[in-house]
């Protein structure tokens, strides 16, 4: 360990394209001998990790096979909060430190939730197209009521998962005049300052439902056909948690059967989205808004992420 600390460490980022910065990431190159790859395929993991003491990964799996083959590995930095792509138990046995980053994307995800909701519920695309098509120029009336929308004020805003991001969303919803209710999927968080409801009651009462819980054995396909049928026909569903939480086939059916008013998704069960995903075949396309897992990725959030990873490396080197 003394030899390791006396020289500059070797650092490799296996999937730098996931953080969206082009060119060398100086926060890392200043800490040691640095290499980055845009993406790394499963078959390339060992070749690209071998010889490096510090590995940065977002989605690339670092498991027993990689750890056994790469004996120089001393630290794995996860460029995310979730660490399900790391065999944490085996890393502990091999005395390999693992550090993640939390809290960097709270403001970005919360802001994105309302951006997506307003774009959908205000029919922004429809009204923009109406004006740019020339239809508004030909209208004898100063306004146009082609699509209706509602206010958040006085409505019930349900949140599934009242963690750090859920609390920020709740704060914003309350500022718009909504009554915030929530459901804790773990059952442990029932003192968040808002009314806690069981899931069926939340689904039935809410005008807006925003998902911010983790994906685990208890939340996979949590929102299924039965729960979608509980929702008001005027209600909107947002998912900025994890894709597997919502049954996508059931959601596609609910949108086409006018069971709910609309859905906005930033996460999907398979990312990138699979070509046969039922959501791509929805007929009521105006009821569905999908973004490619970008809610977390404001410039500020990504800068916080990079700086926090660099901080984790510095902390490890000084320990």
C-alpha positions in Angstrom: 0.0 0.0 0.0 2.9 2.3 0.7 4.3 1.8 -2.8 0.8 2.6 -4.2 0.5 5.8 -2.3 4.0 7.0 -3.3 3.3 7.0 -7.0 0.5 8.3 -9.1 -2.2 5.8 -9.3 -3.4 4.3 -12.6 -7.1 5.2 -13.3 -9.4 4.0 -16.0 -13.0 5.0 -16.8 -14.7 2.1 -18.5 -17.8 3.9 -19.8 -17.1 7.6 -19.9 -19.8 8.2 -22.6 -22.4 7.7 -20.0 -21.6 11.0 -18.3 -21.7 12.9 -21.6 -18.5 14.9 -21.5 -16.4 14.8 -24.6 -12.6 14.6 -24.3 -10.4 13.9 -21.3 -12.0 14.4 -17.9 -9.4 16.6 -16.2 -10.7 16.0 -12.7 -9.4 12.4 -13.1 -6.3 13.0 -15.2 -5.0 15.3 -12.6 -5.1 12.5 -10.0 -3.0 10.0 -11.8 -2.2 8.2 -15.0 -5.7 8.3 -16.6 -7.3 6.4 -19.5 -10.9 6.5 -20.6 -13.1 4.4 -22.9 -16.4 5.6 -24.3 -18.0 2.2 -23.7 -16.8 -1.2 -22.6 -18.4 -4.4 -23.8 -18.6 -7.4 -21.3 -15.9 -9.3 -23.2 -13.6 -6.2 -22.9 -13.9 -5.8 -19.1 -10.8 -7.8 -18.0 -8.5 -6.5 -20.8 -9.4 -2.9 -20.0 -9.4 -3.2 -16.2 -6.2 -5.2 -16.0 -3.2 -3.2 -14.8 -5.3 -0.4 -13.3 -5.5 0.3 -9.6 -8.6 2.5 -9.7 -11.6 1.7 -12.0 -14.5 4.1 -12.6 -17.7 2.5 -13.9 -21.3 3.6 -14.4 -22.9 0.4 -15.8 -20.1 -1.9 -16.6 -20.3 -5.0 -14.3 -17.3 -5.6 -12.0 -17.8 -9.1 -10.6 -15.8 -12.0 -9.2 -14.4 -12.8 -12.7 -13.0 -9.3 -13.1 -11.7 -9.0 -9.6 -9.8 -12.3 -9.7 -8.2 -11.5 -13.0 -7.2 -7.9 -12.2 -5.0 -8.2 -9.2 -3.9 -4.6 -9.2 -7.4 -3.4 -8.6 -7.8 -1.5 -5.3 -10.7 0.8 -5.7 -13.9 0.8 -7.8 -15.7 4.1 -8.1 -19.3 3.9 -9.3 -20.4 6.9 -11.3 -23.9 6.6 -9.9 -25.8 5.9 -6.7 -26.8 2.3 -7.3 -24.1 -0.3 -7.0 -26.0 -3.4 -8.3 -23.3 -3.8 -11.0 -20.6 -4.5 -8.4 -20.2 -7.8 -6.4 -19.9 -5.9 -3.1 -19.5 -9.0 -1.0 -16.6 -10.4 -3.1 -15.0 -7.0 -3.3 -15.0 -6.9 0.5 -13.3 -10.3 0.6 -10.7 -9.2 -1.9 -10.1 -6.0 0.1 -11.2 -3.8 -2.8 -12.8 -0.6 -1.8 -16.1 0.4 -3.5 -17.4 4.0 -3.5 -20.5 5.4 -5.0 -22.0 8.9 -5.3 -25.4 10.0 -3.9 -27.5 13.2 -4.0 -25.8 14.7 -7.1 -29.0 14.5 -9.3 -31.8 15.5 -6.8 -32.4 18.9 -8.3 -32.1 17.7 -11.9 -34.6 14.8 -11.5 -37.1 16.8 -9.6 -37.0 19.6 -12.2 -37.3 17.1 -15.0 -40.3 15.5 -13.4 -42.3 18.8 -13.6 -40.9 19.6 -17.1 -42.2 16.3 -18.4 -45.5 16.6 -16.6 -46.2 20.1 -17.9 -45.1 19.2 -21.5 -47.6 16.4 -21.5 -50.6 17.8 -19.6 -50.4 21.2 -21.3 -50.3 19.5 -24.7 -47.2 21.7 -25.5 -46.4 19.8 -28.7 -49.9 20.2 -30.0 -50.1 23.9 -29.3 -46.7 24.6 -30.8 -47.6 22.7 -33.9 -50.9 24.6 -34.1 -49.1 27.9 -34.2 -46.3 26.9 -36.5 -48.6 25.1 -39.0 -50.2 28.5 -39.8 -53.6 27.4 -38.3 -53.4 30.2 -35.7 -52.7 32.8 -38.3 -55.9 31.8 -40.1 -58.0 31.8 -36.9 -60.6 34.6 -36.3 -60.2 34.1 -32.5 -57.3 35.3 -30.4 -57.0 32.0 -28.5 -57.5 28.2 -29.2 -59.0 25.6 -27.0 -58.1 22.4 -28.9 -56.8 20.6 -25.8 -57.8 21.3 -22.2 -55.5 21.2 -19.2 -55.8 21.4 -15.5 -53.9 23.2 -12.7 -51.8 21.5 -9.9 -53.3 23.9 -7.4 -55.8 22.1 -5.2 -55.1 18.7 -6.7 -53.7 15.6 -5.0 -50.1 14.8 -5.9 -49.0 11.3 -5.0 -45.4 10.2 -4.7 -44.2 6.6 -4.6 -40.9 6.6 -2.8 -40.2 9.5 -0.4 -36.4 9.5 -0.5 -34.3 12.5 -1.2 -35.7 13.0 -4.7 -39.2 12.3 -3.6 -39.0 14.9 -0.9 -37.8 17.5 -3.4 -40.6 16.7 -5.8 -43.0 16.9 -2.8 -41.7 20.4 -1.9 -42.2 21.7 -5.5 -45.7 20.1 -5.8 -46.7 21.8 -2.5 -45.4 25.1 -3.8 -47.8 24.7 -6.7 -50.6 24.3 -4.2 -51.0 20.5 -4.5 -51.9 18.3 -1.5 -49.0 15.9 -1.3 -49.5 12.3 -0.3 -47.1 9.4 -0.6 -46.5 5.7 -0.3 -43.3 4.2 1.2 -42.5 1.0 -0.7 -40.2 -0.1 2.1 -42.7 0.7 4.8 -40.0 2.4 6.8 -40.4 6.0 5.8 -43.7 7.1 7.3 -42.6 10.4 8.9 -42.0 12.6 5.9 -44.3 15.4 6.9 -47.0 14.4 4.4 -49.9 12.0 4.6 -48.9 8.4 4.1 -51.3 6.2 2.1 -51.3 2.5 1.2 -50.7 2.0 -2.5 -54.3 1.3 -3.7 -55.6 4.4 -1.9 -52.8 6.6 -3.4 -53.6 5.2 -6.8 -57.3 5.9 -6.4 -57.1 9.4 -4.9 -54.2 11.1 -6.8 -54.5 13.4 -9.7 -50.7 13.0 -10.4 -48.5 10.1 -9.4 -44.7 10.4 -9.5 -42.5 7.3 -9.0 -39.1 7.8 -7.2 -38.5 4.5 -5.5 -35.7 2.0 -6.2 -36.2 -1.2 -8.2 -36.0 -4.3 -6.1 -37.9 -7.6 -5.5 -40.7 -5.7 -3.8 -41.1 -3.0 -6.5 -40.7 -4.9 -9.8 -43.9 -4.4 -11.8 -45.3 -2.7 -8.7 -47.6 -0.6 -11.0 -49.5 -3.3 -12.9 -52.8 -3.4 -14.8 -54.8 -3.7 -11.6 -53.2 -0.6 -10.1 -53.6 1.4 -13.4 -57.3 0.6 -13.4 -57.5 2.2 -9.9 -56.4 5.6 -11.2 -58.6 8.4 -12.2 -59.2 8.8 -15.9 -57.9 12.3 -15.6 -54.7 11.3 -13.7 -51.1 11.4 -15.0 -48.4 8.9 -14.2 -44.7 9.8 -14.0 -41.8 7.4 -13.7 -38.4 8.8 -13.0 -37.4 5.9 -10.7 -36.6 2.7 -12.5 -38.3 1.2 -15.6 -39.1 -2.2 -14.2 -41.4 -0.6 -11.6 -44.1 -0.1 -14.2 -45.6 -3.0 -16.3 -45.0 -1.4 -19.7 -47.5 -3.7 -21.6 -50.2 -2.8 -19.0 -49.4 0.9 -19.3 -49.6 0.8 -23.1 -53.0 -0.8 -22.8 -54.1 1.8 -20.3 -53.1 4.6 -22.6 -54.9 3.2 -25.6 -58.0 2.3 -23.6 -58.2 5.8 -22.1 -57.8 4.4 -18.6 -55.6 7.3 -17.6 -54.9 10.8 -19.1 -51.2 10.2 -19.8 -47.8 9.0 -18.7 -44.3 10.5 -18.8 -41.3 8.2 -18.5 -37.6 8.8 -18.3 -36.8 5.1 -17.4 -37.6 1.9 -19.1 -37.3 -1.8 -18.4 -34.6 -2.1 -21.1 -32.3 0.8 -21.9 -31.9 1.7 -24.7 -35.5 0.8 -25.4 -36.1 -2.5 -27.2 -37.6 -2.2 -30.6 -40.5 -4.5 -29.6 -41.4 -2.5 -26.5 -45.2 -2.1 -26.4 -44.9 1.6 -25.6 -43.6 2.2 -29.1 -46.8 0.8 -30.5 -49.2 3.0 -28.5 -51.9 4.5 -30.7 -52.6 7.5 -28.4 -49.1 8.8 -28.8 -50.2 12.3 -27.5 -50.8 10.7 -24.1 -47.2 9.4 -23.8 -43.9 11.3 -23.4 -40.7 9.3 -23.1 -37.1 10.6 -22.6 -33.9 8.5 -22.8 -33.0 8.4 -19.1 -31.8 12.0 -19.0 -33.6 13.4 -16.0 -30.5 13.0 -13.9 -28.2 14.7 -16.4 -28.2 18.4 -16.0 -24.8 20.0 -16.6 -24.7 20.9 -12.9 -25.6 17.3 -11.8 -22.9 15.8 -14.0 -20.3 18.2 -12.7 -21.3 17.3 -9.2 -21.0 13.6 -10.1 -17.5 14.0 -11.6 -16.3 16.2 -8.7 -17.7 13.7 -6.1 -15.9 10.7 -7.8 -12.7 12.7 -7.8 -13.3 13.4 -4.1 -13.8 9.7 -3.5 -10.5 8.9 -5.1 -8.7 11.6 -3.1 -10.2 10.4 0.1 -9.1 6.8 -0.7 -5.6 7.9 -1.5 -5.3 9.9 1.7 -6.7 7.1 3.9 
